[in-house]
Amino acid sequence: MKILLLDSNHPILKSGLENLGFQCDEDFTSSKEKIEDKIKNYDGIVIRSRFAIDSCFIDNASNLKFIARVGAGLENIDTEYASKKGIRLIAAPEGNRNAVGEHSLAMLLSLFNKLNKADREVRQGKWLREGNRGIELDGKTVGIIGYGNMGKAFAKKLKGFDVEVFCYDIKPNIGDNNAIQIPIEELRKKVDVLSLHTPETSLTINMIDTEFIRAFTKPFWLINTGRGKSIVTKNLVKALQSGKILGAGLDVLEYEKSSFENLFLDDTLPEAFQYLINADNVILSPHVAGWTIESKGKLAQTIVDKIKTVYT
């Protein structure tokens, strides 16, 4: 089998596949159109987020048996069309779930203890102790929406704290010893902290809007290490301004391009984003929750292992 590697990855990806007997070619620079011209020569492709795998691309891939994405989600692939064509889809959420769990916890603790604000002030020569008095996680109730690999990893990290953890997911019976599964209506009544770990689907795009936020009984803290388009940013800003949302940790933003490599193509910043970058109760990171030194190797190895299971 011939495999085309479309993005640079950890070296163990290529070496692992070649050790299994696959021929691996690399093309990290050609345009999508040039890739389409030769994709019929390959049995499999491995991609991160370089470009979208749409129906036109798939139609040109007449011999393709699988598409592997070195990441957690498959939203840059027309999964329905690929499945109709009999193409197997492979992702690697197991590879970076621990990293996402740790990053989510780090964002939450940083918000609670005002670490970004305090650090910035001390660097400016300000020593404002009372203004940086934090709050403790113990005694709080945490709600997780999306209880797959990432949600479960975050819940596991919370085991060391005296907290109640609940989860909501469209799949039934997936709660465990780390989180009790409850209906969304009940979750809205209980939580002090809401953490999103959902993929990008038609159900999750613009999920967190004004109506959704208002349905919560208490003001709450919001963490999003899932997908940026789950939150309507201008609605989030209004909730931050009103105090309904007490603070937000955002590793992802709705403005991200499909490749996740860029935010804006020009220098025009939306008004809502300008508010976020100046807010003391908001922490932002550039879609790196699952982007650790360790996860780079784990993601690659996960893809190798999954291809090995199916094709050797």
ChimeraX attribute file (.defattr): number of C-alpha atoms within 10 A of each C-alpha:
attribute: neighborCount
match mode: 1-to-1
recipient: residues
	/A:1	12
	/A:2	15
	/A:3	24
	/A:4	23
	/A:5	20
	/A:6	21
	/A:7	19
	/A:8	15
	/A:9	17
	/A:10	16
	/A:11	12
	/A:12	17
	/A:13	25
	/A:14	24
	/A:15	14
	/A:16	17
	/A:17	19
	/A:18	14
	/A:19	11
	/A:20	14
	/A:21	12
	/A:22	18
	/A:23	15
	/A:24	19
	/A:25	14
	/A:26	14
	/A:27	12
	/A:28	14
	/A:29	11
	/A:30	10
	/A:31	10
	/A:32	14
	/A:33	10
	/A:34	10
	/A:35	18
	/A:36	16
	/A:37	12
	/A:38	12
	/A:39	22
	/A:40	17
	/A:41	16
	/A:42	20
	/A:43	20
	/A:44	24
	/A:45	22
	/A:46	25
	/A:47	23
	/A:48	22
	/A:49	22
	/A:50	17
	/A:51	16
	/A:52	17
	/A:53	19
	/A:54	14
	/A:55	16
	/A:56	11
	/A:57	20
	/A:58	21
	/A:59	16
	/A:60	16
	/A:61	23
	/A:62	14
	/A:63	15
	/A:64	23
	/A:65	19
	/A:66	20
	/A:67	24
	/A:68	21
	/A:69	25
	/A:70	27
	/A:71	25
	/A:72	21
	/A:73	19
	/A:74	23
	/A:75	16
	/A:76	18
	/A:77	21
	/A:78	16
	/A:79	18
	/A:80	11
	/A:81	15
	/A:82	22
	/A:83	12
	/A:84	9
	/A:85	16
	/A:86	12
	/A:87	20
	/A:88	16
	/A:89	15
	/A:90	20
	/A:91	21
	/A:92	24
	/A:93	22
	/A:94	18
	/A:95	24
	/A:96	26
	/A:97	25
	/A:98	24
	/A:99	20
	/A:100	27
	/A:101	24
	/A:102	19
	/A:103	22
	/A:104	30
	/A:105	18
	/A:106	14
	/A:107	24
	/A:108	22
	/A:109	17
	/A:110	18
	/A:111	25
	/A:112	19
	/A:113	16
	/A:114	20
	/A:115	17
	/A:116	14
	/A:117	18
	/A:118	19
	/A:119	13
	/A:120	11
	/A:121	14
	/A:122	11
	/A:123	9
	/A:124	9
	/A:125	8
	/A:126	11
	/A:127	13
	/A:128	11
	/A:129	9
	/A:130	7
	/A:131	10
	/A:132	16
	/A:133	11
	/A:134	15
	/A:135	11
	/A:136	10
	/A:137	18
	/A:138	12
	/A:139	11
	/A:140	16
	/A:141	18
	/A:142	24
	/A:143	28
	/A:144	27
	/A:145	21
	/A:146	20
	/A:147	25
	/A:148	18
	/A:149	20
	/A:150	28
	/A:151	28
	/A:152	22
	/A:153	22
	/A:154	25
	/A:155	26
	/A:156	17
	/A:157	15
	/A:158	20
	/A:159	14
	/A:160	9
	/A:161	12
	/A:162	12
	/A:163	14
	/A:164	20
	/A:165	23
	/A:166	26
	/A:167	26
	/A:168	23
	/A:169	20
	/A:170	12
	/A:171	11
	/A:172	9
	/A:173	10
	/A:174	15
	/A:175	18
	/A:176	13
	/A:177	9
	/A:178	18
	/A:179	24
	/A:180	16
	/A:181	23
	/A:182	16
	/A:183	12
	/A:184	16
	/A:185	12
	/A:186	14
	/A:187	23
	/A:188	19
	/A:189	12
	/A:190	19
	/A:191	22
	/A:192	23
	/A:193	23
	/A:194	22
	/A:195	25
	/A:196	23
	/A:197	27
	/A:198	24
	/A:199	20
	/A:200	18
	/A:201	14
	/A:202	9
	/A:203	11
	/A:204	15
	/A:205	18
	/A:206	19
	/A:207	16
	/A:208	17
	/A:209	17
	/A:210	18
	/A:211	10
	/A:212	12
	/A:213	19
	/A:214	14
	/A:215	11
	/A:216	20
	/A:217	16
	/A:218	16
	/A:219	19
	/A:220	24
	/A:221	24
	/A:222	23
	/A:223	25
	/A:224	24
	/A:225	26
	/A:226	28
	/A:227	25
	/A:228	24
	/A:229	20
	/A:230	25
	/A:231	22
	/A:232	18
	/A:233	24
	/A:234	17
	/A:235	18
	/A:236	22
	/A:237	21
	/A:238	14
	/A:239	20
	/A:240	22
	/A:241	14
	/A:242	11
	/A:243	13
	/A:244	18
	/A:245	24
	/A:246	19
	/A:247	26
	/A:248	27
	/A:249	25
	/A:250	25
	/A:251	23
	/A:252	23
	/A:253	24
	/A:254	16
	/A:255	16
	/A:256	17
	/A:257	14
	/A:258	14
	/A:259	13
	/A:260	18
	/A:261	12
	/A:262	11
	/A:263	15
	/A:264	12
	/A:265	7
	/A:266	6
	/A:267	6
	/A:268	7
	/A:269	11
	/A:270	12
	/A:271	11
	/A:272	15
	/A:273	16
	/A:274	10
	/A:275	16
	/A:276	20
	/A:277	12
	/A:278	10
	/A:279	16
	/A:280	16
	/A:281	20
	/A:282	24
	/A:283	23
	/A:284	15
	/A:285	14
	/A:286	15
	/A:287	18
	/A:288	13
	/A:289	25
	/A:290	27
	/A:291	16
	/A:292	15
	/A:293	10
	/A:294	13
	/A:295	21
	/A:296	20
	/A:297	17
	/A:298	22
	/A:299	28
	/A:300	23
	/A:301	22
	/A:302	21
	/A:303	25
	/A:304	21
	/A:305	15
	/A:306	14
	/A:307	17
	/A:308	13
	/A:309	9
	/A:310	8
	/A:311	10
	/A:312	8
